[in-house]
């Protein structure tokens, strides 16, 4: 089904015109060309076999500069990396990765998941959405252990946090989570968990004038502290059956099957059940 994203401002104009029985004409000029992308990653901390993986996607929809999605996420990771390089107490290696092609199918994250030995990855921290708004939002993706750790670290530093325990497959943590790696996604919300929706993301209004540097600084510091805590903490794997049922309970299975991202081994189990 064809679709188009518009900014909130354009939404308001269109809604007002519709209430007056106005009509609109839409013209979309688009073309698809070949392109290339690459992942960029390095490590900080001790040279151990096991590692904590921190990822953020640096691509955006080409209709805007993508300042919020995901320029803020990359800026948060860069700030956290600078802190981690000087922060004492890291107990395992931390891999910092900027990945490409998230917006067209998590291609960079998929390539990285294929490249790394995931038996050595304790947890993946996906910074997609952090730094945009005041309150940090933490998706623990069905891991109660991660939820408790985030609550402890953020409580110690007085950082507001909005918890979301339910998993989803719509960002760069997914290629790792579906292979059993526990995943923490750092996002953000307006104060008091106010309703945001898509906001300016994926529209031409996603520009740097929307960015508050105070949020970037605070979320970079908190991200670094969370990563350090994760180097000291063993996070249990989320069993595949529990993850599958959690996604089913949210009615994600039909859409994921249509998009061909429901794992093949789960699909065979679904048919047998």
N, C-alpha and C positions, 0 to 999 in steps of 0.2 A: 504494500500500500504506500503510495507516495506521501511524503510528509515534508514539512519545512519548519525550521525553528525561527522564532522571532524574539526580539527583546521584549522586556516587560512594557517599555514605553509604546512599542508598536502594538502590543496586545491591547493596551488601553485604548488606543485610537481605533483599532479594528472593532473592538467591542462596542464603542460608542457609535460607530458607523452602522454596525449590525442592528443596534437598537432603533436606529432611524430607518431601517429597511434599506440601508445602503448596499451597494454591490462592489466587489473588489475583483481586480484582475491580477493574476500572479504570473510573472515571467521569471523563469530560472535559466540562467546561462551556465552550463556546467560541462566539463570535459574531464576525462580520465587519462592520465599519462603515467608512464612508467617512472618509478622513483626508487631510491635506495635509502636505507637508514642504517644506523649502527647503535650498539649499546656501548656505553663508556663506564668502566668500573675500576675501582681500586680498593685497597684495604688499609685499615688502621688497626692498632692494637697488637697483641701478641701473635706470633706465627704459630697458630694451632690448627689442627685438622678441622675441628668443628668451628662453625661461624654463625653469626647472626647476619642476615641479609637485609639491607635497607634499599628499597627501590622507589623511584618516582619517574613518571613519564614526562618527557620534555617536549613531545609533539602537541599540537593543538589543531583544531579545525581551522582551515586556511581562510575563513571569513574574517578572522580577527587575529590579534597577537596572542590571544590565550593567556592573558595576565593572571586570571584567577584559575583557569583550568588549562594547564596545570603549572603556570609560571610560579604561583605561590608555593606549590608543592616542591618544585625543584629548588626554589630559593630557601625554603625551610630545610631541605636536605643539605644544601651547601653550608648553611649556617650551622647545622648540627654536626656536619663532618669536621668543620673547623674546631668546634668544641671538643668533639671526641678525640681528635688528634692530640689534644693537650690534657684531656680528662684522665686522672688516675683511676685505677681500679677496674679497668676492662679485663675480664677473665678469659675471653676468647677473641678470636679475630672477628672484625666487623667489616663486611664487604658493602661498599657504597656504590650503587649502580643507577645511572640515568639510562632509561630504556626508551626506545622509539616505538612508533606505530601502535600506541595503545588505542587511539581513536578509530583505527580501522581493523581491530580484531586482536588486540593484545599480542601482536606479532613479536615485538621485542622481548617481552616477558616470556613468551613461549620459547624463543631461541635461548634465552638465558637459563630457563629451567632444563632444557635439553643439554646445555653445556656443563652445568654444575653437577657435582655428585650430591644429590639431595639427601643422602644419608647423613651427610656432614652439616646440613643446614638445620640448625635448631629451630629457627622461626624466621618468617619473612615479615618485615615491617614495610607496608605499602603506604607511602605518603602521597595521597591523592585527595586533595581538598583541604589539607591543613593550611593555616596561614591566611585563609580568605576572610574568616569572621572571628569574632572574639572568643567564643567558647570552643575548646577542643572537643571533637566527637570521635569516640573510639569504637570501631567495629571489631569485636573480638571473635567473630566467625565461629560460634559454637564452642569456644574454648573458655570454660569457667576459670581456668588457671590464669589466662591472659586478662580476663576481666578483673580478677582480684589484684593482679600485679599493677594494672593501670590505675585502679582505685587507690592503691597504697602510695604509689609514686606521686600521683597528682595531688593527693590529699596532703602529703608532706610539704609540697611547695605552694599549696593554696591555689592551684590552677583549676578553674571550673572545667568539668568534663561531662559530656552527654554520652551515656552508654547505649550501644546497640549490639545485643548479643547474637542476633540472627545473621546467618551467612548470606552472601550474594555472590554471583559470578562475574560482576560487571567492571572489574578493574584488574590491575596487574598482579594482585595476589593470587588470582584464580589458577593459573598454571601450576602454582606451587601447592595451594590448598587441596586441589583435586588429586594431587599425588601424595597427600598425607602430611605436608608441612604445615604446622600451625601458623595462622596468619593474623596479624594485627593491622588494620587500616586506620590511619589517622586522617580525619576529616575535620570539619568545623561547622559550627552553627551560630546564628545570632544569639545574643544573651537570652536566657530563659528558654532556650530551645524554640525560639519563634519560628513560624512557618516560613520557609525560604523557597521551596520548590527548586526548579532548575536555575532560577535567578538569571544572571547575565551569561552563564556558561553556554557555549555552543551558539552564541549569537555575535553579531558584529559589535555589541556593546561590551564585550569582555576585554576591557582595556585597562591600562595601568593606573588610570586615575581612580579606580575602584579599590586599589590596594592600600592597606594601612600597615606601615612598616612596624608598628608596635606589635601587631599580631604575628608578623614574621619572626621578630626577635624572640617573643615569648614562646612560640611554638617550636622554634629551633632549639631553645634551651630545654624545654620539656621533652622534646623528641630525643635529645642526647641523653637525658637522664633515664628515659624509658629504655633506650638501647643499652645503656650501661647495666641497668637492672636485669635485662634479658640475658646479658653475657654471664650473669651470676645465677641464673634461674633455669632449671630444666622444665621445659613446657611439654606436657604429654601430647602425643599425636592425637588428632581427632579421628576416631574410627570412621572408615568409609561409610559404613551402614548408618551411623549417626548423622553424618554430613548429608547423605542422600535423603534421609527422612526429614531432616530440618528443611531442606530445599523443597521437598514435596509438600510439607506442611504450609509453605508459603506459596504453593501453586506455581512454582517456577518450572516444573518439569515440561509442560507442553511447549512453552516458549523456548526453553533451552533445546528441546528436541528439534523444533522448527529451525532454530539457528544453528543446529548441528554442533552444539557445545555440551550437550549431555554426554558424559563419558560412556564409551561403548560398552564397557563392562557393566555399567549401571543399566544401560538400555536392555541388555540381555536378561538381567535380573528382573527388570520391570515386566518384560514379556512373560517370563516364567511364573511371575506372581499373579 
